[in-house]
Amino acid sequence: MTTALYRRYRPEAFGEMIGQSQVTDPLMTALRGDRVGHAYLFSGPRGCGKTTSARILARCLNCAAGPTDTPCGTCDSCVELGRGGGGSLDVVEIDAASHNGVDDARDLRERAIFAPARDRFKIFILDEAHMVTQQGFNALLKLVEEPPDHVKFIFATTEPEKVLGTIRSRTHHYPFRLVPPAAMLEYVQELCETEGVSVQAGVLPLVVRAGGGSPRDTLSLLDQLMAGSDVASDGAVEVAYERAVALLGYTHAELLDEVVDAFGARDAAAAFAAVDRVIQTGQDPRRFVDDLLERLRDLIVVAATGQSAGSVLRGISAEELERMTRQSGHFGTQRLSRTADLVVTALDEMTGATSPRLHLELLVARVLADAGAVSAPAPVAAPTAAAPAAPVSAPQTPRAPAPAPARAEAGRPSATAPEPVAPSEPFSEPEPPADREPPTDSDAPPEPEGEFAPPAAAGPLTVQRLRDAWPEVLARLESISRTSWLIASGARVAALDDDVLTLAFASATDIAAFKKRTAGAGPSEDLRQAIMGVLGIRVKYIAKHEGDAGGPGDAGPSASPPPAPDRQARESPVAPPAPRSSAVSAPSAAAPVTDWAVAPIPTTPEVDPGTASPSALSGPRTSAAPGARAVGQFPVDDEPEEASSVRVATLEPVRDGSVLPDRDVEASAVVDDDPEDELPPPDDAVDAPVPPVVAPRIAPVITTRGGVQRVGEAVVRQVLGATFVREEPFESPTRFV
């Protein structure tokens, strides 16, 4: 019967510790200077040397030649605390998991009073200190705060945050860390040479990886492999690579090479055959994907570092490094990175999945599809001398509207109500006047230069040309975002009017998903970038349901010409925008591009309530330019907090003694705060004075609701511009009212 490997090679001095210099160096310095504290707290992951360091510190303190940073190893204390020693009476190790109560703390406090039996200090080592209850820590608090001169405390725990704060603040805290792979690999190689064990190539890196940086776990796995390995003809133990792979559960390197080679050659049959081998051998698909990600990481390092990859990837033979260099050359850095991203996503999706094999097969399909997309990039039309590149058309922003025109003369209501405009039509800017000079070449937007320049258009972009290039646009969109590609692939090009693209979707859900944007990005923006890269035009969108979109022959939402200017002047109360001067005008192509086509908001025409007919007051609404200020304009918006406020004219009630104009006494005057907008006098007006007419006395309106009288409620609302929100019962503030 043999002793466990981690017990046979337990360090007996701080110099034998590996990977814990942040702890051993200051402790040795304190021992050499005789500046040792009375309490220590060692924390860190399991199996990283906390309890071993506590025993080494006890040996250093009670050594006959000490206190010293290097125990002699020959005195009674050093022998008793060594690997084969039975323990010392003056060094008490307590398992706090089973001795964590108040009674155990009281017993420890009573034992600490007595002096050491032989050595210099009485040292208490509390392992798993986080298991001590709060009452037990409180019972130890006074002893830890002011212990006798001969008492030392060493707390070892994996969860230092659970140690009582008052205890932790009275200790010297030393955090232990996991051992780096390079140091651990060198250590196990030396240990195998000492044991006389022959290990095949690739075994020790797997052991170090499985150990996770814990020396105790790593040595336990290596001890298990040694115990289960066959003895060679010369009497030496040889650890085979196949047995290590089968025992540790990792993927064989040959299978990983087969999958990587299939990905590099875009061989779907070989890739799915390798996946079937993984399933048939009973291997965990999640472990296989994890190992595949590890191999892709190695290939990325090899592609980035070249010949110096051996200094980064330790434990890899020269033959394997050469094979990985050849594999990375088949992929390329960009494709390796994209493949690694797909593997990471699949690994996240497989967590908790009920069918990991399905996710693994879908991963292989995605990797092969991505390889096909990268190998066949979308062609780009090159500019020719015969057909110069057309400038990229940018959407035009609406001009600032002109001031509202004067009101129609009283008694002359509008002859015909203006025709309503469909809300789905994009806003079209009126034609500039004939006397306006055409834009010069200097006003044209600068063409993009460099590698980010979009391809030049070979001619005017028509809806048929866009439909012909739509598969190419979708291929470009898939390389940008697969989610956006899934949404846009179900859309149909319905119409194209200049730079306004009408898309028809099968359902309202697809429209909502297409319009969704997060931090300035989304499916609509991705599709816009794809169209820009293929056709060289930045478009705006109108998303419609399949039943509402136009047919193939539709010319777009703005196919009908706008009404003539004189007709607009007769039928619409809003005058057409005034011509802009060349000093403040900007080229339309340089205007900022909006994300969606802007549709005019239906408004109510401004009509004099005193002279308008009931049909004019209740007639259909007309549209005005966005942003125009018109009386009676109510924006239609699902988000009322985003609507701009406009001034609304109200009717002023006729009060007793009010002076009315020489017209119908029963008509109400229009209240207007802007004197420049007053009604112009009629053409047949004379300068003769008009005697004022006194309005008849109107009785106040009194309503009774719930026992509370309200005088002139409607009048108060109109005068103050108030809006009725809700009714609340009147409650007297005191009982005397």
URDA-V751979 format. One record per residue. N is the residue number from 1. RES is the residue in one small letter. OMEGA is omega in whole degrees, 0 to 359 (NA if undefined). D_LAST is the distance of its C-alpha to the last C-alpha in whole Angstrom. Layout:
n,res,omega,d_last
N,RES,OMEGA,D_LAST
N,RES,OMEGA,D_LAST
//
This chain:
n,res,omega,d_last
1,m,183,101
2,t,177,99
3,t,180,96
4,a,185,93
5,l,181,94
6,y,176,91
7,r,180,92
8,r,182,95
9,y,175,94
10,r,181,91
11,p,178,91
12,e,178,92
13,a,181,92
14,f,179,89
15,g,179,92
16,e,179,92
17,m,179,88
18,i,173,88
19,g,181,85
20,q,181,83
21,s,179,84
22,q,178,80
23,v,186,81
24,t,182,84
25,d,179,85
26,p,178,82
27,l,178,83
28,m,177,87
29,t,179,86
30,a,179,84
31,l,179,87
32,r,180,90
33,g,180,88
34,d,178,87
35,r,183,83
36,v,178,82
37,g,182,78
38,h,181,78
39,a,181,75
40,y,176,76
41,l,178,74
42,f,181,75
43,s,179,73
44,g,180,74
45,p,182,75
46,r,174,77
47,g,181,81
48,c,172,81
49,g,181,83
50,k,181,80
51,t,177,82
52,t,178,85
53,s,177,84
54,a,178,83
55,r,178,86
56,i,178,88
57,l,177,86
58,a,177,87
59,r,180,90
60,c,182,90
61,l,184,88
62,n,177,91
63,c,180,94
64,a,179,97
65,a,187,97
66,g,2,94
67,p,184,91
68,t,179,92
69,d,179,91
70,t,181,94
71,p,182,95
72,c,179,98
73,g,183,98
74,t,180,101
75,c,183,100
76,d,181,98
77,s,180,95
78,c,180,95
79,v,182,97
80,e,180,95
81,l,179,92
82,g,183,94
83,r,183,94
84,g,183,97
85,g,181,95
86,g,180,94
87,g,182,91
88,s,178,91
89,l,183,90
90,d,175,88
91,v,186,86
92,v,175,84
93,e,184,82
94,i,175,79
95,d,184,77
96,a,178,74
97,a,179,73
98,s,178,74
99,h,188,74
100,n,184,70
101,g,180,69
102,v,180,68
103,d,178,71
104,d,177,73
105,a,179,72
106,r,177,73
107,d,178,76
108,l,180,77
109,r,178,75
110,e,179,78
111,r,182,81
112,a,181,80
113,i,185,81
114,f,181,84
115,a,178,87
116,p,180,88
117,a,183,91
118,r,189,94
119,d,185,92
120,r,184,90
121,f,169,86
122,k,189,85
123,i,178,83
124,f,178,80
125,i,180,80
126,l,179,76
127,d,185,77
128,e,186,74
129,a,181,71
130,h,179,68
131,m,178,69
132,v,180,68
133,t,180,65
134,q,178,62
135,q,178,63
136,g,176,67
137,f,179,66
138,n,177,64
139,a,179,67
140,l,190,69
141,l,183,67
142,k,181,68
143,l,179,72
144,v,181,72
145,e,182,70
146,e,181,73
147,p,172,76
148,p,184,79
149,d,184,82
150,h,185,84
151,v,174,81
152,k,178,80
153,f,174,77
154,i,178,77
155,f,177,75
156,a,184,75
157,t,172,73
158,t,181,72
159,e,184,68
160,p,181,68
161,e,178,64
162,k,176,64
163,v,182,65
164,l,184,63
165,g,179,62
166,t,175,63
167,i,183,66
168,r,181,67
169,s,181,66
170,r,181,69
171,t,169,72
172,h,187,74
173,h,177,72
174,y,180,75
175,p,175,74
176,f,181,77
177,r,175,77
178,l,183,79
179,v,178,83
180,p,182,83
181,p,182,86
182,a,179,89
183,a,180,89
184,m,180,89
185,l,178,91
186,e,182,94
187,y,182,93
188,v,176,94
189,q,177,97
190,e,180,98
191,l,179,97
192,c,177,99
193,e,178,102
194,t,180,102
195,e,182,102
196,g,181,105
197,v,177,103
198,s,184,103
199,v,178,100
200,q,182,100
201,a,178,99
202,g,182,95
203,v,184,94
204,l,174,93
205,p,176,91
206,l,179,89
207,v,179,89
208,v,179,87
209,r,179,85
210,a,179,84
211,g,176,84
212,g,179,81
213,g,178,82
214,s,180,82
215,p,181,86
216,r,179,85
217,d,180,84
218,t,179,87
219,l,177,90
220,s,178,89
221,l,178,89
222,l,177,93
223,d,178,94
224,q,178,93
225,l,178,95
226,m,182,98
227,a,182,98
228,g,181,98
229,s,181,100
230,d,179,104
231,v,181,107
232,a,182,109
233,s,180,113
234,d,178,113
235,g,180,111
236,a,179,108
237,v,180,105
238,e,180,103
239,v,182,100
240,a,181,100
241,y,180,97
242,e,180,97
243,r,178,96
244,a,179,94
245,v,181,92
246,a,182,92
247,l,183,91
248,l,176,88
249,g,180,87
250,y,179,87
251,t,179,88
252,h,182,92
253,a,179,93
254,e,179,95
255,l,176,92
256,l,177,90
257,d,179,93
258,e,180,93
259,v,181,90
260,v,178,90
261,d,178,93
262,a,176,92
263,f,181,89
264,g,180,91
265,a,182,93
266,r,181,90
267,d,183,92
268,a,181,90
269,a,180,92
270,a,181,93
271,a,180,89
272,f,174,88
273,a,177,92
274,a,177,91
275,v,178,87
276,d,176,89
277,r,178,91
278,v,182,88
279,i,184,87
280,q,178,90
281,t,178,91
282,g,181,87
283,q,180,86
284,d,179,82
285,p,179,81
286,r,177,78
287,r,179,81
288,f,179,83
289,v,177,80
290,d,178,80
291,d,177,84
292,l,177,84
293,l,177,81
294,e,179,83
295,r,178,86
296,l,176,84
297,r,178,83
298,d,179,87
299,l,177,88
300,i,178,85
301,v,179,86
302,v,179,90
303,a,183,89
304,a,186,87
305,t,178,90
306,g,185,93
307,q,181,96
308,s,180,94
309,a,180,92
310,g,179,94
311,s,178,92
312,v,179,89
313,l,183,90
314,r,178,91
315,g,180,94
316,i,181,95
317,s,180,98
318,a,179,100
319,e,179,101
320,e,178,97
321,l,178,96
322,e,178,98
323,r,178,97
324,m,176,94
325,t,178,95
326,r,179,96
327,q,179,93
328,s,177,91
329,g,178,93
330,h,183,93
331,f,191,89
332,g,185,88
333,t,183,85
334,q,181,83
335,r,176,83
336,l,180,83
337,s,179,80
338,r,178,79
339,t,178,80
340,a,177,79
341,d,178,75
342,l,180,76
343,v,178,77
344,v,178,74
345,t,178,72
346,a,179,74
347,l,176,74
348,d,180,70
349,e,181,70
350,m,179,72
351,t,181,70
352,g,181,69
353,a,180,71
354,t,180,72
355,s,181,75
356,p,179,76
357,r,179,80
358,l,178,78
359,h,179,76
360,l,179,80
361,e,176,81
362,l,176,78
363,l,179,79
364,v,179,82
365,a,180,82
366,r,180,79
367,v,179,82
368,l,178,84
369,a,178,82
370,d,178,81
371,a,178,85
372,g,179,86
373,a,180,83
374,v,183,84
375,s,180,88
376,a,181,87
377,p,181,85
378,a,179,84
379,p,181,86
380,v,180,85
381,a,181,86
382,a,179,88
383,p,179,88
384,t,181,91
385,a,182,93
386,a,180,93
387,a,181,89
388,p,183,87
389,a,178,84
390,a,180,81
391,p,180,78
392,v,181,75
393,s,179,73
394,a,179,69
395,p,182,66
396,q,177,65
397,t,182,61
398,p,178,60
399,r,177,60
400,a,184,57
401,p,177,56
402,a,178,57
403,p,181,54
404,a,181,52
405,p,179,54
406,a,181,53
407,r,176,51
408,a,182,54
409,e,181,54
410,a,180,51
411,g,179,53
412,r,179,55
413,p,181,54
414,s,183,55
415,a,181,58
416,t,179,58
417,a,179,56
418,p,181,57
419,e,177,58
420,p,180,56
421,v,180,58
422,a,182,58
423,p,183,56
424,s,181,59
425,e,176,61
426,p,179,61
427,f,179,60
428,s,182,64
429,e,181,64
430,p,181,65
431,e,179,69
432,p,179,70
433,p,185,71
434,a,183,75
435,d,181,75
436,r,181,74
437,e,178,76
438,p,180,77
439,p,179,76
440,t,180,79
441,d,180,80
442,s,179,78
443,d,182,75
444,a,180,76
445,p,179,74
446,p,178,77
447,e,180,78
448,p,181,78
449,e,175,81
450,g,187,82
451,e,181,82
452,f,181,78
453,a,178,79
454,p,179,79
455,p,182,81
456,a,179,82
457,a,181,82
458,a,181,85
459,g,179,84
460,p,182,81
461,l,179,78
462,t,181,78
463,v,179,76
464,q,178,80
465,r,178,81
466,l,178,77
467,r,178,78
468,d,181,81
469,a,184,80
470,w,176,77
471,p,177,79
472,e,177,80
473,v,179,77
474,l,177,76
475,a,176,78
476,r,180,77
477,l,180,74
478,e,177,75
479,s,178,76
480,i,181,73
481,s,180,70
482,r,178,71
483,t,177,68
484,s,179,67
485,w,179,71
486,l,180,70
487,i,185,67
488,a,181,69
489,s,178,72
490,g,181,70
491,a,179,69
492,r,178,71
493,v,182,72
494,a,183,71
495,a,177,71
496,l,178,71
497,d,184,71
498,d,179,72
499,d,179,70
500,v,183,67
501,l,178,68
502,t,180,67
503,l,178,67
504,a,181,67
505,f,183,65
506,a,184,66
507,s,177,62
508,a,178,59
509,t,178,59
510,d,178,62
511,i,179,60
512,a,178,57
513,a,180,60
514,f,182,61
515,k,184,58
516,k,181,57
517,r,179,58
518,t,179,57
519,a,177,58
520,g,181,59
521,a,180,62
522,g,180,62
523,p,180,64
524,s,180,64
525,e,177,65
526,d,178,68
527,l,178,69
528,r,178,69
529,q,179,71
530,a,178,73
531,i,178,74
532,m,181,74
533,g,183,77
534,v,187,79
535,l,177,78
536,g,178,77
537,i,178,74
538,r,190,70
539,v,166,68
540,k,188,65
541,y,163,64
542,i,182,62
543,a,182,62
544,k,173,62
545,h,184,62
546,e,180,66
547,g,182,65
548,d,185,63
549,a,180,66
550,g,181,69
551,g,182,72
552,p,182,75
553,g,180,76
554,d,179,73
555,a,180,73
556,g,184,69
557,p,184,66
558,s,184,67
559,a,181,70
560,s,182,69
561,p,179,69
562,p,180,66
563,p,180,66
564,a,181,68
565,p,181,66
566,d,177,66
567,r,176,65
568,q,181,62
569,a,182,61
570,r,190,61
571,e,185,59
572,s,177,57
573,p,181,54
574,v,183,55
575,a,177,58
576,p,182,60
577,p,178,60
578,a,179,62
579,p,179,66
580,r,178,65
581,s,180,68
582,s,182,70
583,a,183,69
584,v,181,66
585,s,178,67
586,a,178,68
587,p,184,70
588,s,181,69
589,a,181,70
590,a,180,69
591,a,180,65
592,p,184,63
593,v,176,64
594,t,183,61
595,d,185,61
596,w,177,60
597,a,185,60
598,v,178,57
599,a,180,56
600,p,181,55
601,i,179,51
602,p,181,50
603,t,178,48
604,t,180,47
605,p,181,49
606,e,182,48
607,v,178,48
608,d,184,46
609,p,181,44
610,g,185,44
611,t,184,48
612,a,178,48
613,s,178,49
614,p,179,47
615,s,179,50
616,a,181,50
617,l,182,46
618,s,182,47
619,g,180,50
620,p,181,51
621,r,177,51
622,t,182,53
623,s,177,54
624,a,178,54
625,a,179,55
626,p,178,53
627,g,181,51
628,a,180,51
629,r,180,48
630,a,180,47
631,v,180,44
632,g,181,43
633,q,180,45
634,f,182,43
635,p,177,45
636,v,186,46
637,d,176,45
638,d,180,45
639,e,185,43
640,p,181,40
641,e,180,40
642,e,182,44
643,a,179,43
644,s,181,44
645,s,178,41
646,v,179,42
647,r,182,40
648,v,179,39
649,a,179,39
650,t,179,36
651,l,179,36
652,e,182,35
653,p,178,33
654,v,180,34
655,r,178,32
656,d,178,33
657,g,180,36
658,s,179,37
659,v,183,41
660,l,175,42
661,p,184,46
662,d,175,49
663,r,182,48
664,d,184,47
665,v,184,43
666,e,180,42
667,a,180,42
668,s,177,40
669,a,178,41
670,v,179,41
671,v,181,39
672,d,181,42
673,d,183,41
674,d,182,45
675,p,181,47
676,e,179,50
677,d,182,49
678,e,181,49
679,l,176,51
680,p,180,54
681,p,177,55
682,p,183,57
683,d,182,61
684,d,181,61
685,a,178,59
686,v,182,60
687,d,181,59
688,a,180,58
689,p,180,54
690,v,180,52
691,p,179,50
692,p,178,46
693,v,181,44
694,v,180,41
695,a,178,39
696,p,181,37
697,r,180,34
698,i,180,32
699,a,179,29
700,p,179,26
701,v,182,25
702,i,177,22
703,t,181,22
704,t,179,19
705,r,177,19
706,g,179,17
707,g,181,15
708,v,179,14
709,q,177,16
710,r,185,18
711,v,175,20
712,g,184,24
713,e,180,23
714,a,179,27
715,v,180,28
716,v,179,25
717,r,182,27
718,q,182,30
719,v,183,30
720,l,182,28
721,g,185,30
722,a,178,28
723,t,181,29
724,f,181,26
725,v,180,26
726,r,177,24
727,e,177,21
728,e,180,18
729,p,180,15
730,f,178,12
731,e,181,10
732,s,179,6
733,p,178,8
734,t,181,6
735,r,182,6
736,f,181,4
737,v,NA,0
//
